[in-house]
Amino acid sequence: MNCKDELLELRNANRDTKRDEIYLDWRYLKRPCQIEPIIVWAHSNGGEVVGALSLVPHHYSIYNKECTLGVLGDISVVPKWRGKGVAREMFQFLDRLDEVKRLKGCVVLPNKDASKPLERSGWLYISPIERYVKAINVEYKIRSLLKPKWLSSIVCESFNKLLYIFSAESLLRVPNNYEGEIVSRIDDRFDALWNNFNKREIIIGCRNQAYLRWRYLEHPLIKYSFFTLKNSTNELLGYIVFHIKGDTVYISDLLCGNGHALYAYLLFYFLQFVRNAKQVSKVTIGISKNDLCTFPLRWFGFFNRSDHQEVMISFEKSGQDNILFNKNKWFLTAGDKDT
């Protein structure tokens, strides 16, 4: 059995959603960062593979300076070996590697099973990725509960009108020279937006066209779409990356020029697009706390759910004040998690 087969077998034994070799090639070999991934294996005394994890280097902008962070993932332990300290041993071994020490630091969006071993190995929590949800159409929920049909229609229409009224959609006035549209390709305008984006006081994963194309358009399992905001000169002002599953629109990423207004205009046009889509009842987004995005989300009636994605980091502890631990300076979205 080769390395890919072993990694797939371990990973798929620990997760409901199965992956294949095409997925591994995309995730490990086709990404823009050319630094080799680090894979740690755990063996029993008899030589049996009982666990594995990977650390995949990615480019980040840290206060407007490009650095390389390791993104930790594919943390897997054979079921019969769980609870025996295998994960903790792998984390501690990883921390001692020279290849890891050459990175600026490491970040992980762990599941619950991995959080405690990571914490015991010295990883630190920063601001989580919070989940926001906006109801668009209650018809698909209420019609199955209310009879007769005419009554459910009246109730649905009334609720939907209230959802619209208590949203900035009903009040916002958008400049006439702005336009929202779906695009099928990533071009140089995305590089211009990324280069002009104010990154001086945040920590954010690289979002140039190479990374966006790899992460979303080339994803082997999920079909993502890009909704963009542009002006009359065709300048890209912002974008939303999303996919639709069932009756839900999942926003994986978004980025705008600086200021609340552009995020508001982007959301305004996007929600108009969503309302015209068939059988969509809600929109959900995962994003870390930051005033640029979360404030406009509340304007548009997005509610903060109690569930969230933990985020943890590791860095060289000898530094007196490592900037990675500035908890609220991170700009993270659901798209920052390997899927």
Secondary structure, 3 states (H helix, E strand, C coil): CCHHHHHHHHHHHCCCCCCCHHHHHHHHHCCCCCCCCEEEEEECCCCCEEEEEEEEEEEEEECCEEEEEEEEEEEEECHHHCCCCHHHHHHHHHHCCHHHHCCCEEEECCCHHHHHHHHHCCCEEEEEEEEEEEECCCHHHHCCCCCCHHHHHHHHHHHHHHHHHCCHHHCCCCCCCCEEEEECCCCHHHHHHHHHCCCCCCEEECCCHHHHHHHHHCCCCCCCEEEEEECCCCCEEEEEEEEEECCEEEEEEEEECCCHHHHHHHHHHHHHHHHHCCCCCEEEEEEECCHHHHHHHHHCCCEEEEEEEEEEEECCCCCCCCHHHCHHHEECEHHHCCC
